[in-house]
Structure formats: C-alpha cells, structure tokens
Amino acid sequence: MILKKVFASYYFIKGKKKLNKSNDIEALEYFKKAIKYEKEYDILIYKGFAEFSLSSYEDSIMSYQLALQLIESNEKLNFDEKNYLTKYILDDLIKALELLGKINDSLYKYKNIYKNLKFNIKNININILDDFPNV
C-alpha cells in the first residue's frame, strides 16, 4: 500500500514537471503510470488537463468525470473544497463537450451545476489553491 503511494507520487510529480515544461505527451504518460498505482482525483485532473491539451477530448472527459466521482466521495475534502475542485474541472469538461459537438443533457447539466456552485475561498486548503488556481 505504501509502496503504491510512493510510485504514484513519483510519477505524478514527474508528470507535473513535464507539464510545466509544456511537454504534454510525456506528462500524460507519467500520469497514466501514476493512475496505475493510485486513482486519486488530483492525478486524474492533471491527466484530464494533459489529454485536453493534446485534443484528446473524449479521454479528458472520462478522466474529469472519474475525478468528479472521487471528489464527491472524498471524506477528507470539505464542502467548499469539493465545490472549488468541481468548478475547476467543469470549466474544461464543458469546453471538451462543446468542442466535440456533444450538445446534450449532460452538457446542460454540467453548465447548470457550474453556474450554481458556490464556495468560500477561505475554507480551501492552500495546497489545493496552488495546484488548481484561477477558479
């Protein structure tokens, strides 16, 4: 169990470094490796972002949807953190659906959720704000 976390963290950090250097293809490979060891919302958000950047919109949608499920069921995140992260994800998820021309009930549902999400920034862990800025 601990070894899995170590490997997941290692590949996740490597992926983030590659992403910061605009090397989306290598970053995605590291995120895929990290996911094999730990399915965590933060890894999936970054994986979805890399996929989105590479125009792999279907894959990014799947990564973002799984991240949303993990966020919703995460007992360590408070209400405001869950809403903040959900809003962060929905921004790209909505764009991906629109770029694919998937104008359907899911798109309208996500847009409605996005529009109504509220959070108090003061209740959000600084690490979340650093990793996922600009909501």
Sequence and secondary structure as in RCSB ss.txt:
>XXXX:A:sequence
MILKKVFASYYFIKGKKKLNKSNDIEALEYFKKAIKYEKEYDILIYKGFAEFSLSSYEDSIMSYQLALQLIESNE
KLNFDEKNYLTKYILDDLIKALELLGKINDSLYKYKNIYKNLKFNIKNININILDDFPNV
>XXXX:A:secstr
 HHHHHHHHHHHHHHHHHHHTT HHHHHHHHHHHHHH   HHHHHHHHHHHHHTT HHHHHHHHHHHHHHHHH S
SS HHHHHHHHHHHHHHHHHHHHHTT  SHHHHHHHHHHHH    GGGS HHHHHHS   
